[in-house]
């Protein structure tokens, strides 16, 4: 009997995926008690070759779903449709679970059978040199349901219809499902021993354009989330309120993005960002996020 399904989606992260899959296969739980379901969301890099090689190393049942690129919400639903474990454990393709990861999720579900179990996420600059597998408040997240590391009864997910597939761009699709689980009365608990390492390298100058694009996409999906759930929890999570919008609108009118771009400097070079330039890059992305929030109602 399969007790748990590890479900992850991937898109053009072949370099990380091999290590993540190996960690999924190296769990302390007996291999006949869990499975891995991977959805390849239209990768165009070496991901198919990495997946084929992983099939020969899999110690547990390993299912692969391939689809044209459609975004995380649709990819997650494709994974949910193929899952057979009573508990579905979500991770991302840049998160590395420790060996006791699945066992710890199931241990929490034994205590709270109908609950969401949130696992610990510890940021790591590299998968080659990992920090100690110890969660502290430095890595705290207030998210109720965050697919970097969370598990939930499969029946509860299917009962709510899974993820909302109108979320096609980056951001908020897991928070939206978490809201529906919360409104349905699903309890949430935290297990700091169900731990993953989240790959978070220090951004470089060549990453800044991607940071800004991602922030714009997140602004558009934040507006989408607010339209679906005009609730105070969404306002707090997204910062989509009149005060923040006005402050950032004023900052943009004064030319702050231009100043920030000057501090960041050349974004085409693969060079390290100074601490000052990194702060400026993150602020530049934040202004892009709020600009998209302002544009969203006009669309």
Buried (B, 14 or more C-beta within 10 A) or exposed (E): EBBBBBBBBBBBBBBBBBBBBBBBBBBEBEEEBBBBBBBBBBBEBBBBEBBEEBEEEBBBBBBBBBEEBBBBBBBBBBBBEBBBBBBBBBBBBBBBBBEBBBBBBBBBBEEEEEBBBBBBBBEBEEBEEEEEBEBEEEBEEEBBBBBBBBBBBBEBBBEBEBBBBEBBBBBBBBBBBBBBBBEEEBEBEBBBBBBBBBBEEEBBBBBBEEBBBBBBBBBBBBBBBBEBBEBEBBBEBBBBEEEBBEEBBEBBEEEBBEEBBEBBBEBEEEEEBEEEBBBBBBBBBBBBBBBBBBEBEEE
